[in-house]
Amino acid sequence: MEAFISLVQRNNKVFRRDKTQVFYSLLSVIIVIVLYAVFLQKMQVDAIEQMTEATPELITMVNEWLVAGLLSMIAVTTTLAAYGIAVKDLESKAQADFLTAPISRATIQFSYVFNAFIIGCIFSFIALLGCEIFIVSTGGELLSIGDFVHVVGLLFLSVLLASVFNLFLVLFATTQNSFSTLSTIVGTALGFLCGVYVPIGALPSFAQNLIMYFPISHTTLLLRNAFMGSSITKVFEGIPASNVEEYKEMYGIVYNLHGNILSTSTSVIIILATILILAILSIILFKKKNK
């Protein structure tokens, strides 16, 4: 256990020392913020104004929609960046040096996973505080204690899923060049697959289904419901229920998969099942690579 803790501390220090890596882990999030400021917010507000008048609550609701997407993306990009240490150690043969001590390969590998999870939790929590300040500064309200605890729990689940998801991907990267390519692909695709760059309802059916089948998008879905529930009630008060449902489906606040509205429990099951399956596959792949 002492060796494991030492490895986690070492990995954490190496990550924090590389400021460029930290910046690139947040690059896709920065891109989303820029796109939101340029046209995403206006596009959504204009669409809603066709159903109801623009109010401060409307701006708050749209901002909460953005915040949910950002938080789910941060969980993925920061944990992926943390795994860069593992790839660097593999390429530089540092992992082989660790094995001169009485430490198993499994312990070394798990130290990278646990470090990625810790980094993801820290960045996600800091981002949550920053998002709350942003929402309040633009006229919104702080989450209640109960809702805040709920969101923190969702972030924990989101980071756990991201850690296992990225572990599986990183096991295929053996050099820093391949890891950089992987990071670029994930960072670029993530905004689309979480329905942040483009509203899910604006995409063709096959793309909508792809997003709904993508497990990480369900963390975005859960976070949107946690943040936006109160705002949606206020903004769409007196509006026909059919219009409200149309908005929710358009902007990925509910998922209509093959004519069925997915429940919250279904999304949680999908996330937990994905964590379990990817963890098992990662263990199998790791054992095959280290026979």
C-alpha angles and dihedrals in degrees: 000000000000091000091049093051091048091052092049091050091048093049091048092052092048091052094049091047092059101073092175091058090050090051094049090049087063097039096099089050090052089051090053091051091051093048090048093051092047103046118328095083094046092046092054095042091050091051093050093046088068087068102033141003122276112262135166087257089058092055089047092052093051091047090052089052089057094045092055091053093047094051094051090049094048090056090057101040097046095047090047091051090051090058089060087084090061092052091047091050091048093051094044092046090239089133089059089053090053089057091064083075119067093269125126123228089241091057091049092049094047090051088062091048094049091046090051090050093050093048091048091051093048095048092043093051092047089048090050091055090047091049091050090052089049093051093048092046090055094052102275131121133251117256114261116251091257093049091045091054089047092053092047088053090051090049090052089052091045093052091046091053092045092049093053093040093052093043089059092050095045092054086072093053114085101165135043090244092057090045091052090051090049092050091050093050094047093045092050097044096042096074091053096042091051092049094242104117093045126016109254092235091060092061128086117264096260091053091048090052091048090055093047091051092048104098097211091057087066090065087056089049093051093046092050091054091047093051102034106041097096095039094051090053091052098042097046098040108143093011118125112265091235091062092049092051090048090055092047093051092044094054100036099253088128128021119228102195114183091335096313124109107225115230126225091251090055091055091049091050091050091051095047093045091050091050091052096045095046091046091054093045091048092052091049092048092046092052092049091051092050104043 
